[in-house]
Structures are given as structure tokens and as C-alpha cells.
């Protein structure tokens, strides 16, 4: 903005907006003031770092909020991610990012590990911070060095994918049948289509068509459709005509506990998805088809089920070098 002050002309501009450098200078003529304004605005346009404050005092939580406003709120798990990052920021003392060093996160991680937090959880936290600041860097909203990229993940044993046996499936559903909640039918949908619990519980009548279940609100934001048996299709139609499913997660958890089936920590409803995928492959299913059914964006994620295919390791009996020893 250019305005006259007495017999002088004042240029007062902030090219990058609030929080960026403010340029104020007076000139004898309006033409000089205008040339200065154009010069500053041009420099800021070609080099966003030019208008950054000389000393950026923004804290970690402020960048988390910035990421949320521009990216996070558009992600299905964005709010949960934001809340977890804000908690982590507070636990780290909410450092000023201009002076942030990897040791700050390492101290935080060490404390969390001593409290019994698993390595896989700590790795997910680090990967989240890396991704968020890489995203902010790409959009030029963070001009500093992403020190999270210098921190290595903790090496840990791959978690075993647990699935239910046929006997366990029968036992679990016998316990679910004792409740009048929607837990039984939702679990049956998960087991029949490989859906996540939230996807199955969120089904509406409009999501049923042509003998298929259509998942539109998914974690990956990719819609997918899976055929179901006539019997299940009819049960879903009859139930959803009455309205959407009621929340049945707590009922499922309680019946699972009562059944005596032991699962690793963190695997409750998700074991149904693992069970579908595992039995699908054990019965000769196609890994590429499974990727589409589960809605995985990468085949690498689906490959954890590949070893269950009956012919996956069969060739070892034919091309094993030990066969040359007679």
C-alpha cells in the first residue's frame, strides 16, 4: 500500500501476507514509491524466501496446523493425524522449527520407548512428521531443512499377520449371534468382502446394487465394489431398509473377548480383513485381484498374503540345489 504522509510517500507492504516480512519506506515522490513497491513484490514473487521473516519463530504445532489447513483436512485420517502430532509436539516442548535438531525427536522417542510404546508405533510417528514437512516444503510453506529426514527408523521385526482358522471363525460368530446388535452382520460383511470395520458399518441401502456391495467412503479415497452371496445381499437389504447400522464395535470387542480367541494387541475387527485375505489366497485366489478387492494402492502391501498361496513355494521342491546331492 502506498499512502501520503505529509509531503512524503510511504510504502507499507507485506508481500507474503501475515507472518512474513514487512517493508516500510518513505520517498519524495509517488513514482519512486511505486517503483520500490514493484521491485519488492517482484522479488517476493520469484523467490518466496525473500519475504520470509529474518527470524522465523514459528513452532512445531503451528506448522502442524498449517499442514492441517492445506492438506490434512482433506484426508480421511487427517484429524486423527493432526491430534497425534499436536500431542507429540507438546511432549517435545513445542520447539521453534528454525532451531529444531534431530536430538529433540530422539529424546522424545527414547522416553516413549521406555514407557513401553512399540517400535512400530514410534516409526509411524517419525514417518508422519517426515511426510508432513516434506509436504510443507513442496508447497514452499516451510523453508528450512527437514531434520526429520535425517532420523532413521527403528529396526523391528515385521509384525505377523494373524488370521482366524475355520474353527475360530465358527466360534466367534456363535458368540456374535448371542447379541441383538448389528455386530454379527457387520462382521459377516467384513469376512465376506475384506472390508475394514468402518467401511462395513458405514454402508447404506444405496451402496447395494446388482448383487454387489459398493464401498464409496474408504480409507484410500478409492471406491471399490465386491460381489456377495445372494443370502448376504438379501440380509443387507432387509437390514439397511430400516436405516444405517448402529455402532457395534464395542459389542464385537466384548464377544471376541468372551470367545477366548487371543489376538495380538491392536488386532480386533481388523482380523476379519486379514482372515478374508488369507483364506482367499490359501484357496488359490489371485494376488492382483486381491489388491483390488482390498483397495490397496500398492501391490507391495498386498504381497504380505502371497506366501499363503498353495503354489507359492511349490517350486522349491523342483529347483532346490540340494536335489543334486544323491
C-alpha positions as CSV (number, residue, x, y, z in Angstrom):
1,X,0.0,0.0,0.0
2,X,1.2,3.5,-0.8
3,X,-0.1,6.5,1.1
4,X,0.9,10.1,1.5
5,X,2.3,11.3,4.8
6,X,2.8,15.0,4.9
7,X,5.0,15.8,1.9
8,X,6.3,12.2,1.6
9,X,5.0,9.0,0.2
10,X,5.0,5.9,2.4
11,X,5.3,2.3,1.1
12,X,3.9,-0.2,3.6
13,X,3.6,-3.7,2.1
14,X,3.8,-7.3,3.3
15,X,4.1,-9.5,0.1
16,X,3.9,-12.9,1.8
17,X,1.0,-12.0,4.0
18,X,0.7,-12.2,7.7
19,X,3.7,-13.6,9.4
20,X,6.1,-12.5,6.6
21,X,8.5,-9.6,6.3
22,X,7.0,-6.1,6.3
23,X,8.6,-3.5,4.1
24,X,8.2,0.2,5.0
25,X,10.0,3.1,3.3
26,X,9.3,6.7,2.5
27,X,10.0,8.5,-0.8
28,X,9.9,12.1,-2.0
29,X,7.7,11.2,-5.0
30,X,4.9,8.8,-5.6
31,X,6.7,7.5,-8.7
32,X,9.7,6.4,-6.6
33,X,7.4,4.8,-4.1
34,X,5.6,2.9,-6.9
35,X,8.9,1.6,-8.3
36,X,10.0,0.4,-4.9
37,X,6.7,-1.4,-4.4
38,X,7.0,-3.2,-7.8
39,X,10.6,-4.2,-7.1
40,X,9.8,-5.7,-3.7
41,X,6.7,-7.5,-5.0
42,X,8.6,-8.9,-8.0
43,X,11.4,-10.3,-5.7
44,X,8.9,-11.9,-3.5
45,X,7.1,-13.5,-6.4
46,X,10.2,-15.0,-7.9
47,X,11.8,-16.0,-4.5
48,X,9.2,-16.8,-1.8
49,X,12.0,-17.0,0.8
50,X,12.7,-13.3,0.2
51,X,9.6,-12.2,2.1
52,X,10.1,-14.6,5.0
53,X,10.8,-13.0,8.3
54,X,14.5,-12.8,9.1
55,X,14.0,-15.0,12.1
56,X,11.1,-17.5,11.8
57,X,9.9,-18.1,15.3
58,X,7.0,-20.4,14.4
59,X,6.7,-23.5,16.5
60,X,6.2,-27.2,15.6
61,X,2.5,-27.0,16.4
62,X,2.0,-24.0,14.1
63,X,3.3,-26.0,11.2
64,X,1.1,-28.9,12.1
65,X,-1.9,-26.5,12.0
66,X,-0.6,-25.1,8.6
67,X,-0.5,-28.7,7.2
68,X,-4.0,-29.4,8.5
69,X,-5.4,-26.3,6.9
70,X,-3.9,-27.0,3.5
71,X,-3.7,-30.8,3.3
72,X,-4.7,-32.7,6.4
73,X,-8.4,-31.8,6.5
74,X,-8.8,-33.4,3.1
75,X,-7.6,-36.8,4.2
76,X,-9.8,-39.4,5.8
77,X,-7.5,-39.8,8.8
78,X,-6.3,-36.2,8.8
79,X,-7.9,-35.1,12.0
80,X,-6.5,-38.1,13.9
81,X,-3.1,-37.5,12.5
82,X,-3.2,-33.8,13.4
83,X,-4.3,-34.6,17.0
84,X,-1.5,-37.1,17.5
85,X,1.1,-34.7,16.1
86,X,-0.1,-31.9,18.3
87,X,0.3,-34.2,21.3
88,X,3.8,-35.2,20.2
89,X,4.7,-31.5,19.6
90,X,3.7,-30.7,23.2
91,X,5.7,-33.7,24.5
92,X,8.7,-32.4,22.7
93,X,8.3,-29.0,24.2
94,X,6.8,-27.5,21.0
95,X,10.2,-26.4,19.7
96,X,10.8,-23.5,17.3
97,X,11.4,-25.2,14.0
98,X,14.2,-22.7,12.9
99,X,16.3,-24.1,15.7
100,X,15.0,-27.7,15.7
101,X,17.6,-30.5,15.8
102,X,17.1,-34.3,15.4
103,X,18.2,-34.8,19.0
104,X,14.9,-33.3,20.2
105,X,12.8,-36.0,18.5
106,X,15.4,-38.7,19.5
107,X,15.0,-37.8,23.2
108,X,11.2,-37.8,22.8
109,X,11.3,-41.2,21.1
110,X,13.6,-42.7,23.7
111,X,11.3,-41.6,26.5
112,X,8.3,-43.1,24.7
113,X,10.2,-46.3,24.2
114,X,11.0,-46.5,27.9
115,X,7.3,-46.1,28.6
116,X,6.6,-49.3,26.6
117,X,5.5,-47.8,23.3
118,X,6.2,-50.2,20.5
119,X,8.9,-49.6,17.8
120,X,6.3,-49.8,15.0
121,X,4.3,-47.0,16.6
122,X,7.3,-44.8,17.0
123,X,8.3,-45.5,13.4
124,X,4.8,-44.4,12.3
125,X,5.2,-41.2,14.2
126,X,8.5,-40.4,12.6
127,X,7.2,-41.2,9.1
128,X,4.3,-38.9,9.7
129,X,6.5,-36.0,10.7
130,X,8.7,-36.7,7.7
131,X,5.8,-36.7,5.3
132,X,4.2,-33.6,6.7
133,X,7.3,-31.5,6.5
134,X,8.1,-32.8,3.0
135,X,4.6,-31.7,2.0
136,X,5.1,-28.3,3.5
137,X,8.5,-28.0,1.8
138,X,7.0,-28.9,-1.6
139,X,4.4,-26.1,-1.2
140,X,7.1,-23.7,0.0
141,X,5.4,-23.2,3.3
142,X,8.4,-24.5,5.2
143,X,11.7,-23.1,4.0
144,X,14.0,-24.8,6.5
145,X,15.7,-28.1,6.4
146,X,13.5,-31.1,7.2
147,X,15.6,-32.6,10.0
148,X,13.1,-35.4,10.5
149,X,14.6,-36.9,7.3
150,X,17.9,-37.3,9.0
151,X,16.4,-39.6,11.6
152,X,16.4,-43.4,11.0
153,X,13.6,-45.7,11.7
154,X,14.0,-48.3,14.4
155,X,14.7,-51.7,13.1
156,X,12.0,-54.1,14.2
157,X,10.6,-57.5,13.5
158,X,7.8,-57.5,10.9
159,X,4.5,-58.0,12.6
160,X,2.9,-61.3,11.9
161,X,-0.3,-61.3,10.0
162,X,-2.8,-63.2,12.2
163,X,-5.9,-64.7,10.7
164,X,-8.7,-66.9,12.1
165,X,-9.0,-70.6,11.4
166,X,-12.3,-72.1,10.3
167,X,-12.9,-73.4,13.8
168,X,-12.2,-69.9,15.3
169,X,-14.5,-68.3,12.7
170,X,-17.4,-70.6,13.7
171,X,-16.7,-70.0,17.4
172,X,-16.6,-66.2,17.1
173,X,-19.8,-66.0,15.1
174,X,-21.6,-68.2,17.5
175,X,-20.8,-65.6,20.2
176,X,-21.7,-62.7,18.0
177,X,-25.1,-64.4,17.3
178,X,-25.9,-64.1,21.0
179,X,-26.3,-60.3,20.6
180,X,-29.1,-58.4,19.0
181,X,-26.8,-55.7,17.8
182,X,-25.5,-55.3,14.3
183,X,-22.1,-56.8,15.2
184,X,-22.9,-60.2,13.6
185,X,-23.9,-58.8,10.2
186,X,-21.2,-56.1,10.1
187,X,-18.6,-58.8,10.9
188,X,-20.0,-61.1,8.2
189,X,-19.7,-58.3,5.7
190,X,-16.0,-57.8,6.7
191,X,-15.3,-61.5,6.5
192,X,-17.1,-61.8,3.1
193,X,-15.5,-58.8,1.4
194,X,-12.3,-58.0,3.2
195,X,-13.8,-54.6,4.3
196,X,-12.5,-52.5,7.1
197,X,-14.9,-52.3,10.0
198,X,-15.7,-48.7,9.5
199,X,-16.4,-49.3,5.8
200,X,-18.8,-52.1,6.5
201,X,-20.5,-50.3,9.4
202,X,-21.0,-47.2,7.2
203,X,-22.9,-49.0,4.4
204,X,-26.2,-47.6,3.3
205,X,-29.0,-49.1,1.2
206,X,-27.8,-47.1,-1.8
207,X,-24.5,-48.9,-1.6
208,X,-26.1,-52.2,-2.6
209,X,-26.7,-52.8,-6.3
210,X,-26.5,-55.8,-8.7
211,X,-25.5,-58.3,-6.1
212,X,-22.5,-56.2,-5.1
213,X,-21.5,-54.1,-2.1
214,X,-20.1,-50.7,-3.2
215,X,-17.7,-49.0,-0.8
216,X,-17.6,-45.3,-1.5
217,X,-16.2,-43.9,1.7
218,X,-12.8,-45.7,2.0
219,X,-9.5,-45.0,3.7
220,X,-7.7,-44.7,0.4
221,X,-10.5,-42.5,-1.1
222,X,-10.9,-45.0,-3.9
223,X,-14.3,-46.5,-4.4
224,X,-14.5,-50.3,-4.9
225,X,-17.1,-52.9,-5.4
226,X,-17.2,-56.5,-4.2
227,X,-19.8,-59.2,-5.0
228,X,-21.5,-61.0,-2.2
229,X,-23.7,-64.1,-1.9
230,X,-27.4,-63.8,-2.6
231,X,-28.1,-64.7,1.1
232,X,-25.8,-61.9,2.4
233,X,-27.1,-59.5,-0.1
234,X,-30.7,-60.1,1.0
235,X,-29.8,-59.8,4.7
236,X,-28.1,-56.5,4.0
237,X,-31.1,-55.2,2.0
238,X,-33.5,-56.2,4.8
239,X,-31.4,-54.6,7.5
240,X,-30.5,-51.4,5.7
241,X,-34.0,-50.7,4.6
242,X,-34.6,-49.9,8.3
243,X,-31.7,-47.4,8.3
244,X,-28.0,-47.4,8.7
245,X,-26.1,-49.8,11.0
246,X,-25.7,-48.9,14.7
247,X,-22.2,-48.6,16.2
248,X,-21.4,-52.2,17.1
249,X,-17.6,-52.1,17.7
250,X,-17.9,-52.4,21.5
251,X,-20.2,-55.4,21.1
252,X,-17.8,-57.1,18.7
253,X,-14.9,-56.5,21.1
254,X,-16.8,-57.9,24.0
255,X,-17.9,-61.0,22.2
256,X,-14.4,-61.6,20.9
257,X,-13.0,-61.4,24.4
258,X,-15.8,-63.8,25.6
259,X,-14.9,-66.3,22.9
260,X,-11.4,-66.7,24.3
261,X,-9.7,-66.1,20.9
262,X,-6.4,-64.5,21.6
263,X,-5.1,-61.9,19.1
264,X,-2.0,-59.6,19.1
265,X,-2.6,-56.1,20.5
266,X,-4.3,-53.8,18.0
267,X,-5.9,-56.6,16.0
268,X,-9.6,-56.8,16.8
269,X,-12.0,-56.1,14.0
270,X,-9.1,-55.9,11.5
271,X,-8.5,-59.6,12.0
272,X,-11.6,-60.2,9.8
273,X,-10.0,-58.4,6.9
274,X,-6.8,-60.4,7.4
275,X,-8.8,-63.6,7.6
276,X,-10.6,-62.9,4.4
277,X,-7.4,-62.1,2.5
278,X,-5.5,-65.1,4.0
279,X,-8.2,-67.7,3.2
280,X,-8.7,-66.1,-0.3
281,X,-5.0,-66.8,-1.1
282,X,-4.9,-70.2,0.6
283,X,-7.8,-71.2,-1.7
284,X,-6.0,-70.2,-4.9
285,X,-7.0,-66.6,-5.2
286,X,-5.2,-64.2,-7.5
287,X,-2.9,-61.6,-5.8
288,X,-3.8,-58.9,-8.3
289,X,-7.5,-59.4,-7.8
290,X,-7.0,-59.4,-4.0
291,X,-5.3,-56.0,-4.3
292,X,-8.4,-54.6,-6.0
293,X,-10.7,-56.2,-3.5
294,X,-8.9,-54.8,-0.5
295,X,-8.4,-51.4,-2.2
296,X,-4.6,-51.3,-1.7
297,X,-2.9,-48.6,-3.7
298,X,0.3,-50.6,-3.9
299,X,0.8,-54.3,-4.6
300,X,3.6,-54.3,-2.1
301,X,1.0,-54.1,0.7
302,X,-1.0,-57.0,-0.6
303,X,2.1,-59.1,-1.1
304,X,2.2,-60.0,2.6
305,X,-0.5,-62.5,1.8
306,X,1.2,-64.0,-1.2
307,X,3.1,-66.7,0.8
308,X,-0.2,-68.3,1.7
309,X,-0.9,-69.3,-1.9
310,X,-0.7,-73.1,-2.3
311,X,1.8,-72.9,-5.2
312,X,3.9,-70.0,-3.8
313,X,6.7,-72.2,-2.6
314,X,6.0,-75.3,-4.5
315,X,8.9,-74.7,-6.9
316,X,11.4,-75.1,-4.1
317,X,10.9,-78.8,-4.4
318,X,11.8,-78.7,-8.0
319,X,14.7,-76.2,-8.3
320,X,16.3,-76.7,-4.9
321,X,20.2,-77.1,-5.4
322,X,20.2,-79.7,-2.7
323,X,18.5,-82.1,-5.2
324,X,21.8,-82.5,-6.9
325,X,23.1,-84.4,-3.9
326,X,22.2,-88.1,-4.2
